[in-house]
């Protein structure tokens, strides 16, 4: 059966094609030139009808102009090398009148000699996921910039005590770079020799995870020099679940130890 010219009556006679046609995700097949030879209903529904028939068009014709040349070159390279294509993200103009972001899961179709004859593409609309990720990334970057401007040392640790964030002031106080702090445990990078607090006798992870604390400690910096600091901690609580995800510690140098 000629898939390129397949009509609705032919699809009902072809069980494998009908299965693809009823998928709730986009599915399409392309020839070696990148032209669409088959598209299921989900794909056709997202295609802007004003652009004519999708069959025979190249997929990059619906991409933003700056991305078209790169996508075209990448496709022909895969046809030439025969390498299995990786999962990629692409923007396509859709029937909604906007560009949507799709995650493309692709595999090559091959002839008896193993040479590429085209490509199968399953497309997943991840537009909302990408928007949420961009918003979260922007929020994270803004928060890091905010904490980075603090004159006092700020260290955020997870519930197991591993440092997940340290600002520049923390690196300057302790003598470690931020890269050397992140990923290591708080106690290994901030060894506490002594601790005094009105609420607690010792500085313990179990205690600071439960409630805010404040005390004065003698710690060691990277060179083994003793520093006297005030340590304020506050549990880091997950807003939606209400679970303690870690601890934020604020360290303020008081005076040099002899």
C-alpha positions in Angstrom: 0.0 0.0 0.0 1.3 3.5 -0.8 1.3 5.2 2.6 1.8 8.6 1.0 -1.6 8.4 -0.7 -3.4 6.4 1.9 -7.0 7.5 2.5 -9.4 6.8 5.4 -10.8 3.7 3.7 -7.3 2.2 3.3 -6.4 2.8 6.9 -9.4 0.8 8.1 -8.0 -2.2 6.1 -4.5 -1.9 7.5 -4.4 -2.9 11.2 -0.8 -1.7 11.9 -1.6 1.7 10.3 -4.9 2.0 12.2 -3.0 1.3 15.5 -0.6 4.2 14.8 -3.6 6.4 13.7 -5.3 5.9 17.1 -2.2 6.8 19.2 -2.8 9.8 21.5 0.7 11.1 20.7 2.0 12.3 17.4 3.5 9.7 15.0 4.9 10.4 11.6 7.2 8.7 9.0 9.6 10.7 6.8 11.5 9.7 3.7 15.2 10.4 3.1 14.6 14.0 2.0 12.8 14.7 5.3 9.3 14.9 3.7 6.4 13.4 5.6 5.0 10.3 4.0 2.6 9.3 6.8 1.1 11.2 9.8 -1.4 9.9 12.3 -4.5 11.7 13.4 -2.9 13.4 16.4 -0.2 14.8 14.2 -2.6 16.0 11.6 -4.8 17.6 14.2 -1.9 19.7 15.4 -1.0 20.7 11.9 -2.2 24.2 10.7 -4.6 23.4 7.9 -3.9 26.8 6.3 -0.5 25.5 5.3 -2.0 22.9 2.9 -1.4 19.2 3.2 1.2 17.9 5.6 2.1 14.9 3.5 5.0 15.8 1.3 6.2 18.7 3.5 9.5 18.6 5.4 9.2 18.8 9.2 11.5 21.8 9.4 9.2 23.9 7.3 7.1 24.4 10.4 10.0 25.3 12.6 11.2 28.9 13.5 13.3 30.2 10.6 16.5 30.4 12.7 16.2 26.7 13.5 15.4 25.4 10.0 18.9 25.2 8.5 20.3 23.4 11.6 17.5 20.9 11.7 17.8 20.2 8.0 21.6 19.7 8.2 21.2 17.4 11.2 18.6 15.2 9.4 20.7 14.7 6.3 23.7 13.9 8.4 21.7 11.1 10.0 20.6 9.8 6.6 24.3 9.8 5.5 25.9 8.2 8.5 23.1 5.8 9.4 23.6 6.5 13.1 20.5 6.1 15.3 19.1 9.5 16.1 19.1 10.9 19.7 16.0 12.3 21.4 15.8 16.0 20.5 13.5 19.0 21.3 12.0 21.0 18.4 9.6 23.9 18.1 6.7 23.6 15.6 4.0 26.0 14.5 0.7 24.3 15.3 -3.0 24.6 14.6 -3.3 26.5 17.9 -1.6 29.5 16.1 1.6 29.3 18.2 4.9 27.5 18.4 4.8 24.5 20.7 7.8 22.5 22.0 8.0 18.8 21.2 10.3 16.1 22.4 11.0 13.9 19.4 11.8 10.2 19.8 13.2 8.9 16.5 14.4 5.8 14.9 15.7 5.1 11.4 13.8 2.9 8.8 16.3 0.8 6.9 16.3 -1.4 3.7 17.5 -5.0 3.5 21.1 -3.7 3.2 20.7 -1.7 6.4 20.8 1.7 4.7 18.4 4.4 5.9 15.2 4.8 3.9 13.6 7.3 6.3 12.7 8.0 9.9 10.0 7.2 12.3 9.1 10.0 14.7 7.0 10.0 17.9 6.4 13.5 19.2 5.4 14.5 22.7 4.1 18.0 23.4 6.2 19.3 26.4 5.5 23.0 26.0 3.9 23.4 29.5 6.7 21.3 31.1 9.3 23.6 29.4 7.5 26.7 30.5 7.4 25.4 34.1 11.1 24.5 33.9 12.0 27.9 32.6 10.0 29.6 35.4 11.7 27.4 38.0 15.1 28.1 36.6 14.5 31.8 36.5 13.3 31.7 40.1 16.3 29.7 41.2 18.7 32.0 39.4 17.1 35.1 41.0 17.2 33.4 44.5 20.9 32.5 44.0 21.7 36.1 43.0 19.8 37.3 46.1 21.7 35.0 48.4 24.9 35.7 46.6 24.7 39.4 47.5 24.4 38.7 51.2 27.5 39.9 53.2 27.2 37.0 55.6 28.0 33.4 54.7 24.9 31.4 53.7 25.0 27.6 53.3 22.1 25.4 52.4 22.3 21.7 53.2 19.9 18.8 52.4 18.4 16.5 55.1 21.4 14.2 54.9 23.8 17.1 55.6 25.2 17.5 52.1 25.8 21.1 51.0 23.6 22.1 48.1 24.4 25.8 47.9 27.0 28.2 49.3 27.3 31.8 48.5 30.5 33.8 47.9 30.7 35.0 51.5 30.7 31.4 52.7 33.6 30.6 50.4 35.5 33.7 51.6 35.0 32.9 55.2 35.9 29.2 55.1 38.7 29.4 52.4 37.0 26.8 50.2 35.7 27.6 46.7 31.9 27.3 46.3 32.6 24.2 44.0 34.6 22.6 46.8 31.8 23.3 49.3 28.8 22.0 47.2 28.5 18.2 47.3 30.4 17.7 50.5 28.9 17.4 54.0 28.5 20.4 56.2 30.5 18.9 59.1 33.4 18.1 56.7 33.7 21.6 55.4 32.7 23.4 58.7 34.3 21.3 61.5 32.8 22.5 64.8 35.2 22.3 67.7 32.8 23.8 70.3 29.3 25.2 70.4 27.3 27.3 72.9 23.6 27.9 72.7 20.8 28.9 75.0 18.6 26.2 73.4 21.0 23.4 72.6 24.2 21.9 74.1 25.5 20.6 70.8 25.2 21.4 67.1 23.5 18.3 65.7 21.8 17.7 62.4 18.8 16.1 64.1 18.3 19.2 66.3 18.7 21.9 63.6 16.4 20.0 61.2 13.5 20.2 63.8 13.6 23.9 64.7 15.5 27.2 64.2 18.7 27.5 66.3 21.2 30.1 67.2 24.6 29.7 68.9 28.3 30.6 69.0 30.8 28.1 67.7 34.5 27.7 67.1 35.1 26.2 63.7 38.0 25.4 61.4 38.6 26.9 58.0 40.3 25.1 55.1 43.8 25.9 56.5 42.9 24.6 60.0 42.7 28.1 61.4 40.1 28.5 64.2 37.3 30.9 63.7 34.7 32.1 66.2 31.3 32.5 64.5 27.7 32.9 65.2 25.6 30.2 63.5 21.9 30.7 62.9 20.0 27.9 61.3 16.4 27.4 60.0 14.8 24.2 58.6 14.2 24.3 54.9 10.6 23.2 54.5 9.1 22.0 51.2 6.2 24.4 50.6 3.7 21.9 49.1 4.4 18.8 51.1 5.4 20.4 54.4 8.5 18.1 54.7 11.8 19.3 56.0 14.2 19.2 53.0 17.2 20.5 54.7 18.7 23.4 56.6 19.8 26.9 55.8 22.8 28.1 57.9 23.9 31.7 58.3 27.5 32.2 59.6 28.7 35.5 60.9 32.3 35.9 62.0 32.7 37.3 65.5 36.3 37.6 66.2 39.6 35.9 65.4 40.8 33.1 67.7 44.3 33.2 69.1 
